[in-house]
Each structure stands twice: as structure tokens, then as C-alpha cells.
Amino acid sequence: MIGKITVVSLFLLLVWGNIVAGLKAGLGCPDWPLCHGRVLPPFRWDIYTEFTHRILGVVASVFLIILAYQRFRHYRDKSKFIPIFIVILLLIQIALGGIVVLLELPVNLTTVHFANAILIYSLAFYMAFFDGEKREPVFSIRSYGMLFFLLGLMVFSQAVLGAYVRHSGAGLACPDFPKCLGFWIPPELSGMVLIHFSHRTFAYIIFITVFVIFISTYLNSDLRRDRSRVLILLGLIAVQIMIGVGVIHSKLYFLTTALHLAVALLILSTVLYTWFQEMEENHV
């Protein structure tokens, strides 16, 4: 139960962080660890939008530490390094959060902050799946586990690239769809256009990759057991592309961008779950 609670709390934290960015309230609390020099800051919508994000961060951190402690007790041998590592990443994340605020949201560091958050989410998902009692923790990228491991890396990279698009201000560099500035391939691929176009192109590559995997579930008996999850994954990616179009047409409306991230996390979770299932079944 603590595993599921932790994953959900991290999910909400990430989505709320996206809302904070969408409302441009990231500097609602310009200092750290206090907010406007106070434990409870003065009431103003942008201040409490950011302050709520900090509160959610504290709650998620508490659950994560409890989960890490429980898994450390139940995991054996080298597996114990996983809960230790996630606590180290949490400490880094907290420090990064403070630095990002004090340096007034630098693009590269903000993207690193997001990437580290996604890594923490992925490891928490792992610990939620492998509890050390009913399911012994395993790590394998053999057989078809490798396929979903690589797909997970692609989705992770796409999410981080999306964060860079957002924080670098390239979200509307291609204001039309399906073309970009009226071209299928813009003649001048550089700067903001290159950043945005790369994110869009990589989305198509991921969709095609998952579609090929889905077709393979009919051709390969070992992949057949993953067909329903791959179908769900294919549907989520199709929905994600449509939401991406909505992000552009809504001019980066904060609720649309938050939904975009939420679906991205569902995609990542589905890939992780499928990979973990493959590892467990191959291990047995």
C-alpha cells in the first residue's frame, strides 16, 4: 500500500509542478527554504500555488523515505542499494529545488531538476512493484525485457526533452500542426525551432516503435502476453499526440500542458510495468 501511495503522491507532485510552471508562479516563493521569509507566507494566488507545490513535495518525500526504509529491510544483498540510491536522489532533488529558485529558474538546471524527478518516480515505481516479500527485486535487460527497457529510455528522454522545450520557451516555436511553420521539415532547423521539432519528431518515432511492437505481439508467441499492455500504450501515445496538438492550439494553456505531462507519466508507468513483468516472468 505504501508503494502505491508514494507513486501517486509523486505523480501529483510532478503534475502540480507543471501547473506552477504553466501559471508562471515558479518564483511565487522567491526564497528557500522559507517563503517570503516566513513558514506560512502571505496569501496571494501565485505564492500559494508554489507553496502548495512545496507542501506536496514534503508529503511525497515523507512517503518516499518510509517506502525506502521498508524496502531496505526486505531487499537482500545488492538490491539494498536501490532504496539507498533513491534517498540520495531525493536529497539531490531537494538541493536542486532550492538552487533553481535562488538562481531564478535557469533553463538547464530546471530541466535537470525535472529529469531527476522522473528518475525518482521510476525507482519508486520499481519499489512499489517489487516489495521484497511477494516479489523479489530483480533487474534484467535480457530477452524482451531489453525491448521495454529501451522503450522506457526513449519515453524518459522524450519527457525530459519536453521539459526542455517548455522551460526554454520553445513550446510555440512550431505554432502549426501537422506542419511546422508551413513546412513538413522546416528549412532552417536551429534554435527554438530545432528544439521543438526534435520533440515532435521523437514523439512520432516512439509511436511507430510501439506500433511495430504491437504488430510483433501477433507474430511472436513470447510477446503475446504483453499485447493488452502494448495496446493500452499505443492508445495513450495516440491520445498524447492529440493533447500535444491541443497544447499548441491553446497557446500553452496550463491545464492542457498539465494533462500532457499526466499522460506522459501514464505512458512511462505502462512501459515500466510491462518491463517489470517481463523481468519477473523471465526470472521465474
C-alpha positions, -999 to 999 in steps of 0.1 A, spaced: 0 0 0 28 24 9 43 19 -26 11 29 -43 6 59 -21 42 70 -28 38 67 -66 5 86 -65 20 114 -44 49 117 -68 25 117 -97 5 146 -82 37 165 -73 50 163 -109 17 174 -124 13 202 -99 48 214 -107 38 216 -143 8 237 -133 31 260 -113 52 264 -144 22 269 -167 9 297 -144 44 312 -143 43 310 -105 77 293 -101 90 323 -83 59 328 -61 83 319 -33 115 337 -43 135 324 -13 142 290 1 136 271 23 112 297 37 87 315 15 89 353 17 109 348 49 80 330 66 69 294 73 34 304 63 36 331 36 12 359 29 -19 349 10 -17 355 -28 -26 331 -55 8 328 -71 25 324 -38 3 296 -26 4 279 -60 41 275 -55 38 270 -17 14 241 -23 40 225 -46 64 227 -17 39 211 7 32 183 -18 70 178 -21 73 174 17 44 149 18 58 129 -12 93 129 4 80 115 37 62 87 19 93 80 -2 116 78 28 91 54 45 90 32 14 128 33 10 132 22 47 107 -7 43 124 -19 11 158 -16 26 146 -40 53 131 -65 29 156 -63 0 187 -85 0 223 -81 -10 229 -57 -38 192 -48 -41 196 -28 -9 214 -2 -29 181 8 -47 164 23 -16 197 39 -6 201 54 -41 166 68 -42 172 86 -9 204 101 -23 185 112 -54 158 128 -31 185 148 -12 199 160 -46 164 169 -57 158 190 -26 191 208 -30 184 213 -67 149 227 -59 164 254 -37 192 263 -62 167 265 -90 146 290 -70 176 311 -58 190 313 -94 156 323 -107 147 292 -128 177 287 -151 166 265 -181 193 238 -180 191 233 -142 153 233 -142 154 205 -168 179 185 -148 156 190 -118 127 175 -138 149 147 -151 159 137 -116 122 138 -105 113 114 -133 142 91 -123 129 92 -87 94 84 -99 107 54 -119 126 40 -90 96 45 -67 75 26 -92 101 -2 -91 100 -4 -54 62 -4 -54 62 -33 -79 90 -54 -62 81 -53 -25 108 -77 -15 82 -101 0 57 -113 -26 80 -102 -54 118 -104 -50 136 -75 -67 153 -84 -99 170 -65 -126 174 -78 -161 175 -65 -196 177 -99 -212 153 -112 -238 122 -90 -243 130 -71 -211 156 -53 -231 129 -42 -256 108 -25 -229 139 -12 -211 150 7 -243 114 19 -248 114 32 -213 146 51 -220 130 66 -251 100 77 -231 122 91 -204 143 110 -229 111 124 -246 97 136 -213 130 154 -204 131 169 -239 96 181 -234 106 198 -202 135 215 -220 110 226 -247 88 241 -220 115 258 -200 135 271 -229 104 289 -243 103 267 -275 67 255 -269 53 276 -297 83 276 -320 62 255 -344 28 272 -340 10 250 -366 3 212 -369 10 188 -385 34 211 -404 60 233 -387 60 269 -399 42 257 -430 68 230 -438 69 193 -432 106 198 -424 115 235 -417 143 248 -440 162 263 -410 164 238 -382 182 257 -355 175 273 -321 139 271 -308 126 255 -340 151 227 -338 143 220 -301 105 219 -307 107 200 -340 130 174 -323 104 168 -296 76 164 -321 96 141 -343 107 119 -314 70 115 -305 63 100 -339 93 77 -336 80 64 -303 45 59 -317 59 39 -347 82 19 -324 52 9 -302 31 1 -332 58 -23 -345 59 -39 -311 21 -43 -312 22 -60 -346 50 -82 -332 27 -95 -305 8 -113 -332 40 -127 -348 59 -137 -316 44 -161 -290 66 -147 -262 53 -112 -268 17 -122 -270 13 -119 -232 22 -82 -234 -4 -75 -262 -30 -58 -240 -5 -36 -223 11 -26 -256 -24 -18 -270 -30 4 -240 4 20 -246 -4 26 -282 -37 43 -273 -21 65 -247 5 77 -271 -21 85 -297 -40 105 -271 -8 122 -261 -1 133 -296 -36 148 -298 -31 166 -265 2 179 -278 -18 195 -307 -42 209 -281 -12 224 -262 -2 243 -294 -37 255 -303 -44 265 -267 -12 286 -267 3 265 -238 -28 267 -216 -17 255 -182 -44 228 -178 -36 214 -212 1 212 -205 -6 196 -171 -27 169 -188 1 165 -214 25 156 -185 0 134 -167 -5 112 -198 33 111 -203 36 97 -168 9 71 -176 29 61 -207 61 58 -187 43 38 -160 28 14 -185 62 8 -201 78 3 -167 51 -21 -156 55 -41 -187 93 -43 -183 89 -53 -147 65 -80 -156 90 -93 -182 118 -93 -157 97 -112 -131 85 -138 -156 120 -144 -171 134 -146 -136 110 -173 -126 
